[in-house]
Amino acid sequence: MKAAVYYETGGPEVLKYEEVPDPVCHRKGVIVRVEAVSIEGGDTLNRFRGRMAANPHIVGYQAAGEIVEVGEEVTNLKVGQKVVTSGNHGSHAELRAVPARSAWVIPDGMDIQKAAAIPVPFGTAHDCLFEFGRMQKGDVVLVQAGASGVGVAAIQLAKQGGASLVLATASSDERLEMLKPLGLDHGINYKEKDVATEVRRLTDNKGANVVVDSVGGSTLQGSINSLAYRGRVSMVGAAGREPMKVDVGAMMGGNQSLSGVFLGAEIATDRVYNNIQRLIEQVARGELQVVIDRTFPLSEAAEAHRYIESRQAVGRVLLIP
């Protein structure tokens, strides 16, 4: 099969398009012929400085396609079904092997490209808001990096969950404008305005009850400074690639909390697995929207990663084998 691989971590230029051996089907897993790869934020971070499971290494969490082989112990899936899959690596390829527990059935007639972009970003956003952020109807929600995959999902889920005000940050007014149809009430251009100051202004100095922060680094301090009394920050990922140096001392006076969120730690549990299936079905019914910014051929994976890192995209960038 063909795959986008690398022999050492680094910039997008380390990605090469090569012929590699086909994956082997585990007795508790499936082989999927990939039709769409959703490039996740963690994919670019792993390519930049992550652990390599093999050499050459095939990066990538998430991809959707058709099952072409089923392990002998798998009873809930069958050849010919369309599924979206998640795993620690292996998405940037024509074929991928995953445990059956890491595959979600795509409803008949659903756009497979949209399905490819759901499990990790939507599952993460839901956990950040509700499981760890404990969001309640009427809360004010701030979404850092609103144009990211997690950001696009969090804006919609917050509005769907009854948030009284949904705020989000992005690097330009144009990107923020594109988020308004998803439920964004007010956008904050972080290149022009101080985020915490704007949050205070927009909330009559009360602050945000829940903050979803997938950036980390210096952005995380702004998230903390934006909190209301008893406010909660859900920190997920480190898209900013900066050291996590923050002052949490002021959080005590406001009885505020900071939670680290990693969907992968619980993705195989019934709670998360079933929640992701529900989110897929919500998208299929049109209750939630997947935003696809651009698609690239798998052979142009390096260019796709480069485009993502330019911070121009709104929503997900896909690779098509």
N, C-alpha and C positions, 0 to 999 in steps of 0.2 A: 504494500500500500504506500501511498504518498503521505507525507506528514511535514509539518513545520517543526524543525528540531534545532537544538543548539548544543554545542560542545563545551561552552563556558557561559557563565552569566555575564550580563552587561546590557548595553543599549539595544535598541531594536535591530541594529545591524548584525547581531549574533545569530539571528534566525535564518535558517537555510531550509530550502524546500527539497526534500530528498526521498528516495525509496528506502523504506525500512521494513522489517519483518511484520507480518500480520499478528495481531494479538491472539492469545490463546484463551478459549472460553473456560472459565472456572465452573466447577460442578454446581455452584450456587450463584452463578452469574449469567450474563448475556453478552453477546457481541452485537453492536449496533453499527449499521452503515450510516455514517454521519451525513446529514443534509444541511445542517446549519450549526455553526459554532458561535456562541455568545462570548465575547471577550470580556472577562471580569476584571475588576480592578486588581484583584489578587494575582491574576495572570501576569500583568505587567510588572508587579512587584517581585513575583517569583523569578521572572526572566531577568530582572535587574540584579537580584542578590539572593535568591532563594536556594533551597536545597534541591539538588538534582538526583532524582531516583535512579537514573541510568545515564549512560553516555553513548550515543546522543540522547538527550532528554526531550520528551514531548510535553510541553506545558499545557495547562488549561483545565479549568474546573467543569465547564458546562457545555453540552451539545445535545442536539436533538436529531433523531433519525429513525430508521426502521430496524427492528430486530431481525437479524439474519441467522442467529444461532442461540440456543437456549441450553443452559447447563442441566444435567440429568436430575438435579434435586430441585429445580425451579418448577413450581406448579401454577403460579399466578400470572405468568407472562407466556407469550407464544410468538413464534416466528411470524413476521408480517405486521405485528403491531407497531404503531408509531409511539415513541416514548421520548421524553426529555430526561437527560441523565446528568448526574453530578459526580465528581470524584476529585481526588487530590491532584491528578494530572491526566494527560492523555487526550484532551478534547481537540487539539489542533491536528487532526488526522482524518483520513478517510474512513477508518474503522476504530472503534474503541471498545474495550472490555470493561464492564462495571458489575458490581454486585447487583443482584435483582432488587435489593433494598434501596439502591441508588437510582432507580428508574421509575418515572411516573408516567402513567398512560395519558396520552394526548387524546382529548375527545374527538370523535369523528367530525371531520370538516374544519377543524381548527387550523389556522395558519401555522405551519411548523416553525417558521422563522420567529413568530411571536412567542410560541411555546418555548423556544430555545432560550429565551431571555428571562424566564420567570423564576426558577427555584431559588437560586442564591440571592439575587437582589430583592425580590419580593418577600421571601422567607426571612431575610435579614431585617428588612424594614419593619415587618410585622413584629418580630421579636423586640427590636429596638423600641418600638412604640408601646406595645402592650405587655409583653412578658417581663421586660426589664424596666421600661419606662413607665409602666403602670398608668398609661394614658386613660383619662376619663372624659366623658362628654363634657364639653365646655372648656377644656384646657386650651392654652395657647401653646402651639408647637413651632419650634424653629428647626429647620432642616438645613444643615450645612452641606454645601455642594449639591444644591437642588437639581442640577442638570445631570448628575451621575445616575447610574442604574438604580442604586439604593435610594437616591434622592427623589427620582421620578416616582418610584413606588411609595416612598414615605409620604410625599405630598398627598397622593390620592388616598392612601389608607388613613391618614390623619383626618382628612376631610370626611371620608366615609364613616369614620368612627365618631364624628360629632365634635371635632375641634372647633372652638369659637373663632380662632384665628390661626391661619397657617402662614408662616414666614419662611423664606428660603434665601440662601445666598448663592451667588454665581459671579463669574468674572466679567460679565458684561450685561448691559440693559437688554440687549437683543436676546440673549439666552434666557433671561428672566421672563421676558415677554412671552416666550414660547411655553413657559410653564403655567401660565395663568389658566388656560383651558383645563388643566388637570386639577385645579382647586387651589392654586396659590392666591392668597389674598394680597400679600405685599412682598416684593422682592427687594433684596439688599445687595447692591453691587459692592463687593468687599474690596475692590481696588480703589473705590472712591470714598467709601464711608466706613467708619468704625462700626463693626457689627453690634457690639454690646450697646453702644450709644443709640443706634437706630432701633434696636429691640426695645429699649427703655422708652424711647420716644413714641413708638407705635403702640405701646401697651400701658400708657399713662404711668410709666415708671414701675410697673409691676414685674415685668420680665416674663420669661417663658417657663411654662410648667414642665415641658419635656423638650429636650434637644437631642437630635440625632446627628452625630458627628462621625463621618467616615474619613475625615481628613487627618485629624490628630495634629501633632507638632504644635506650632504657635496658634493654630486655629482653635485647638482645644481650650486654650486659656480664654479666648473670646466666648466660647460656649459656656464655660463656667461663669464668666462675668455676666452672661445674659440671663442667668437663672432667676426665677421668682422664688419666694419663700417656699421651702420644701420642694424645690424644683429638682428634676432628675436629668442627668446627661447619660445617654447611651453612646459609648465610644466604640466604634467598630472599624477596624482597619487603620491604615496609616498611609493614605493616598498622598499626603503631602511629603512623605519621605524625610521628615524632620525628626530630630530627637524629641521624645515626650517629656518636656520640661515645663511643669506647670506648678502654680502656687495654689494648693488646695486649702490653705489655712482659713481663707474667708468663708469657705463652705460651712464651717461649723456654726457660725452665727446665724446662718439662714437655714439650718437643718436640711442642707442639700445633699445630694448623693451623686456619685459617679460610678457607673457600671461598665465593665468591659464586656463586649458581646462578641461571641464567635459561634456562628450558626453550625459550623462543622462539628463542634463538640457534642451536639444533640441531634444532628440531622437524621440519624438512623432511628431515633426514638419515635414511638407512635405519635406523640404530640406534634413534632415538627414534620414528620413524613405526611401525616394526614392533613396538616395545615397547608403544606405546599400543594397537595392535591386539590384542596379547596380553592386556593388562590388561582391555580391553573383553570379550574372550572369557572371561576368568576371572570377571568379574562375571556374565556371562550364565550361566555354569555354577554360580554360587552359591558360588564359592571366595573371593570378596571381596564386601563389602557397600557399596552406596551409601546414604548416609543423607540423606533429603530432609526438611528441617524444615518448610517451608511452601511453598505455591504462591500466586502472585498473578496476576491478569489483567495482560496487557501494559499495559493502560491505567492500571494502578496501579503503574507502575515506580517512581515517586517514593516511594510508601509502602513498597515492597519494599526499596529502598535504605536508607530510614530505619530499617526494622526490622533490617537487617543491621548497621547502624552502632550500634544499641542493644546489640549483643553478647549477644543472647538466643538466637540460633540455634545449633543443633547440627547440623552438616552443611550442605548446600546449600539455598539459597532459589531457587526457579524462577519464571520468568514464562511464562505460557501465552497465546499470541496468540488 
